[in-house]
């Protein structure tokens, strides 16, 4: 009887070992087959803004490469926190990603008193898609009527008429919002902040004259600048943009030493997403961003393509959180 049970135990262990081998093999096959169904890219802002533009620029190429649809899903609200939180709480199975921004993953942690997610612990960085300068723009008709053609013109008028201007943004905590707050604090001017659910709706307000000034991302503002609907004064980056080289920086135009408030956008997955899936997406996104068609298109719009590694993107996020914390504090901006 003793030898009989000993043999049974050996057979049982062998069976378990074989079953375990099948599980491991099944998991490997599952990961190798990724994606086996459509993949969602959540854009935490309304359609029409730079976050949306970049997501829709890479989605078709990723769909072609992987043989599955990469679907852009706009979930605007709370300065990007609503859409980002949806992704943070999604299953880490490789089928939900976020087009995060400097707002959702650099600024909001310092701006919001309560965050529904941790921008570092709750996400797995995939790759930085692009960096872009912001541009200070004003409704062209209003600028012409008031004789405002430059940054110094605007500052003089704003100081002489405190509170006359309102300032649009794509939402609380976005780089568009904070660029304006930084401008206000460094120039001693005041503008009433009007947050929208994205750059697209804010741009409609700008064109219609509902709002006066905006520090928008260059790619989403450029069509209206070229169309004559907006008057561009300067870019918010440390250097001029190759897409509009005649535009000075705000530091140059307004003699505001140290002024810089650029934006960036990148893909992130829920924490725990398989590393091989993250790596596959990073590699193919980098290839797409370096393809002549997409690269030239983004550069022409004022965006600088990246495609860096997950580790490099994680370092950027860490550095940006540290960079923006004192800026938010100095600006006095706070969202409860």
C-alpha positions in Angstrom: 0.0 0.0 0.0 2.9 2.3 0.9 4.6 1.8 -2.5 1.2 2.2 -4.3 0.7 5.7 -2.8 4.3 6.7 -3.5 3.8 5.8 -7.1 0.5 7.8 -7.2 2.2 10.8 -5.8 4.9 10.6 -8.4 2.3 10.4 -11.2 0.4 13.3 -9.7 3.5 15.5 -9.5 4.3 14.6 -13.1 0.8 15.6 -14.1 1.1 18.9 -12.3 4.4 19.6 -13.9 3.0 19.0 -17.4 0.0 21.2 -16.6 2.3 23.9 -15.5 4.2 23.6 -18.7 1.0 24.1 -20.7 0.1 27.2 -18.6 3.5 28.7 -19.2 3.4 27.8 -22.9 -0.2 29.2 -23.1 0.9 32.5 -21.5 3.8 32.8 -23.9 1.6 32.1 -26.9 -0.9 34.6 -25.6 1.7 37.3 -25.2 3.3 36.4 -28.6 -0.2 36.8 -30.2 -0.7 40.3 -28.8 -2.8 42.1 -29.9 -5.6 39.6 -30.5 -8.3 42.3 -30.5 -8.6 46.0 -30.9 -6.5 48.2 -28.7 -7.8 51.4 -27.1 -5.7 54.6 -26.8 -7.5 56.9 -24.3 -7.0 60.6 -25.0 -7.9 62.5 -21.8 -9.0 65.6 -23.6 -11.6 66.6 -26.2 -11.0 66.0 -30.0 -9.0 68.7 -31.9 -6.2 69.4 -29.5 -2.6 68.3 -29.8 -3.0 65.2 -27.5 -5.8 64.0 -29.9 -3.8 65.0 -33.0 -0.8 62.9 -32.0 -2.9 59.9 -31.0 -4.6 60.0 -34.3 -1.3 60.4 -36.2 0.2 57.2 -34.8 -3.0 55.0 -34.4 -3.3 54.1 -38.1 0.3 53.1 -38.4 0.1 50.9 -35.3 -3.1 49.4 -36.7 -1.3 48.5 -39.9 1.7 47.1 -38.2 -0.1 45.0 -35.6 -3.1 44.0 -37.7 -5.6 45.2 -35.1 -7.4 48.5 -34.8 -5.9 51.0 -32.5 -8.9 53.1 -31.5 -8.7 56.6 -30.1 -11.2 57.1 -27.2 -11.6 60.7 -26.0 -12.4 61.0 -22.3 -12.0 64.7 -21.3 -12.4 66.2 -17.9 -10.6 67.4 -14.7 -7.5 68.5 -16.6 -6.9 65.1 -18.0 -7.3 63.3 -14.7 -10.6 61.6 -15.7 -9.2 59.8 -18.7 -5.9 59.0 -17.0 -7.7 57.5 -14.0 -9.8 55.3 -16.4 -6.5 53.8 -17.7 -4.9 53.6 -14.3 -7.8 51.4 -13.2 -8.0 49.3 -16.4 -6.9 45.7 -16.7 -3.1 45.6 -17.4 -3.6 43.3 -20.3 -2.2 45.4 -23.1 -5.5 46.6 -24.5 -5.8 50.0 -22.9 -3.2 52.8 -23.1 -3.2 56.4 -22.3 -1.8 59.4 -24.3 -0.5 61.1 -21.3 0.7 64.7 -21.1 2.9 67.0 -19.1 -0.3 67.9 -17.3 -1.5 64.4 -16.3 2.0 63.1 -15.5 4.1 66.2 -14.6 1.9 69.1 -13.3 -1.3 67.7 -11.8 0.3 66.0 -8.9 1.3 69.4 -7.5 -1.7 71.3 -8.7 -4.6 69.1 -7.5 -5.1 68.7 -3.7 -6.4 65.2 -4.3 -5.4 62.9 -7.2 -7.4 59.8 -8.1 -4.2 58.0 -9.3 -0.4 58.1 -8.8 1.2 59.2 -12.1 4.3 57.0 -11.4 3.1 54.0 -9.4 -0.1 53.4 -11.3 1.4 53.5 -14.8 4.0 51.7 -17.0 5.7 54.3 -19.3 5.8 53.1 -22.9 7.4 56.0 -24.9 7.5 59.7 -25.3 5.7 60.5 -28.5 6.6 64.1 -29.0 7.5 67.4 -27.3 6.0 70.7 -28.5 6.3 74.4 -27.6 3.2 76.3 -26.6 2.4 79.6 -28.4 0.9 82.7 -27.0 -2.0 83.7 -29.2 -4.8 86.2 -29.2 -8.1 86.6 -31.2 -6.8 88.4 -34.3 -9.7 90.8 -34.6 -9.5 91.8 -31.0 -5.7 92.2 -31.2 -6.0 94.5 -34.2 -8.8 96.6 -32.7 -6.7 97.2 -29.5 -3.4 97.7 -31.4 -1.7 94.7 -29.8 1.0 93.3 -32.0 3.7 92.1 -29.6 4.2 90.6 -26.1 5.2 94.1 -24.7 2.1 95.6 -26.3 -0.1 93.0 -24.5 1.6 93.4 -21.1 1.2 97.2 -21.3 -2.5 97.0 -22.2 -3.2 94.3 -19.6 -1.5 96.4 -16.8 -3.4 99.5 -17.9 -6.7 97.6 -17.9 -6.5 94.9 -15.2 -9.0 92.1 -15.5 -10.1 93.1 -19.0 -8.7 89.9 -20.6 -9.8 86.3 -20.0 -7.5 83.4 -20.7 -8.6 80.1 -22.2 -7.0 76.7 -21.5 -7.6 73.0 -22.3 -8.3 72.4 -18.6 -7.0 73.0 -15.1 -3.4 71.7 -14.7 -2.5 71.5 -18.3 0.7 73.1 -19.6 -1.6 75.5 -21.5 -3.1 76.7 -18.2 0.2 76.8 -16.3 2.0 78.7 -19.0 -0.6 81.4 -18.6 -0.2 81.3 -14.8 3.5 81.6 -15.2 3.1 84.5 -17.6 0.7 86.3 -15.1 3.1 85.9 -12.2 6.2 87.0 -14.1 4.5 90.1 -15.7 2.3 91.2 -12.8 -0.8 91.0 -15.1 -4.2 89.4 -14.4 -6.4 87.4 -16.7 -9.5 85.4 -15.7 -8.9 81.7 -16.4 -11.5 80.0 -18.4 -10.9 76.2 -18.5 -12.3 74.1 -21.3 -12.4 70.3 -21.6 -9.7 70.3 -24.3 -7.7 72.5 -26.7 -10.2 72.0 -29.5 -13.2 73.5 -27.6 -11.0 76.3 -26.2 -9.8 77.1 -29.8 -13.4 77.5 -30.9 -13.8 80.0 -28.1 -10.7 81.8 -29.2 -11.8 82.0 -32.9 -15.3 83.2 -32.0 -14.0 85.9 -29.6 -15.6 84.4 -26.5 -12.1 84.3 -24.9 -9.1 86.5 -25.6 -5.8 84.9 -25.1 -4.4 81.4 -24.9 -1.0 79.7 -24.5 -1.9 76.8 -26.8 0.2 73.9 -28.0 1.6 74.9 -31.3 0.3 72.0 -33.5 -3.3 72.7 -32.6 -3.0 76.5 -32.9 -1.0 76.6 -36.1 -4.0 76.2 -38.6 -5.8 79.1 -37.0 -2.6 81.2 -37.0 -2.0 80.5 -40.7 -5.7 81.1 -41.4 -5.4 84.6 -39.8 -7.9 83.9 -37.1 -5.3 84.1 -34.3 -2.5 86.5 -33.8 0.7 84.7 -32.6 3.0 86.7 -30.3 5.7 84.2 -29.2 6.5 80.6 -28.3 6.9 79.5 -24.7 9.9 77.2 -25.3 13.5 78.1 -24.5 14.3 78.1 -28.2 12.4 79.2 -31.3 10.4 76.6 -33.1 11.6 75.4 -36.5 8.0 75.3 -37.6 7.6 79.1 -37.1 11.2 80.4 -36.9 10.1 84.1 -37.2 8.2 83.9 -33.9 10.4 84.9 -30.9 10.3 83.2 -27.6 8.5 84.8 -24.7 11.8 85.3 -23.0 13.1 87.2 -26.0 10.0 89.2 -26.8 8.9 90.1 -23.2 12.4 90.1 -21.7 11.2 87.5 -19.2 14.4 85.7 -18.3 13.9 82.0 -17.6 10.4 81.7 -19.0 9.8 78.2 -20.4 6.6 76.1 -20.4 6.7 73.5 -23.1 4.5 70.4 -23.5 5.1 66.8 -24.1 2.9 63.8 -24.9 3.5 60.0 -24.4 2.0 56.6 -24.3 1.5 54.9 -20.9 0.0 51.6 -19.9 -1.6 50.5 -16.6 1.0 49.3 -14.1 1.5 45.6 -14.4 1.1 45.4 -18.2 3.5 42.7 -19.5 6.9 44.1 -20.2 7.1 42.4 -23.6 3.9 44.1 -24.7 5.2 47.5 -23.6 8.4 46.9 -25.4 6.7 45.9 -28.6 4.5 49.0 -28.6 7.5 51.2 -27.8 9.5 49.8 -30.7 6.8 50.1 -33.3 5.8 53.6 -32.1 9.4 54.7 -32.4 9.5 53.2 -36.0 6.3 55.1 -36.9 7.6 58.4 -35.5 10.8 58.0 -37.5 9.1 57.2 -40.7 9.5 60.1 -43.2 5.8 60.7 -43.7 4.9 61.0 -40.0 8.1 62.7 -38.9 7.8 65.4 -41.6 4.1 65.9 -40.8 4.7 66.4 -37.0 7.8 68.6 -37.5 5.7 70.8 -39.9 3.1 71.1 -37.1 5.7 72.2 -34.5 6.0 68.8 -32.8 9.4 67.1 -32.2 9.0 63.3 -32.5 10.7 61.1 -29.9 10.1 57.4 -29.4 12.4 56.9 -26.5 12.6 53.8 -24.3 10.3 53.1 -21.3 13.2 53.7 -18.9 14.0 57.0 -20.5 10.4 58.1 -20.4 10.1 57.1 -16.8 13.1 59.4 -16.0 11.5 62.2 -17.9 8.3 61.9 -15.9 10.2 61.9 -12.6 12.2 65.0 -13.6 9.1 66.8 -14.8 7.2 66.2 -11.5 10.1 67.7 -9.7 10.4 70.6 -12.2 6.8 71.7 -12.1 6.2 71.4 -8.3 8.0 74.7 -7.5 6.4 76.4 -10.5 2.9 75.5 -9.4 3.7 76.7 -5.9 5.1 80.0 -7.1 2.2 80.6 -9.4 -0.3 80.1 -6.6 -2.5 77.9 -8.9 -4.4 75.2 -7.0 -7.3 73.0 -7.8 -9.3 71.4 -4.9 
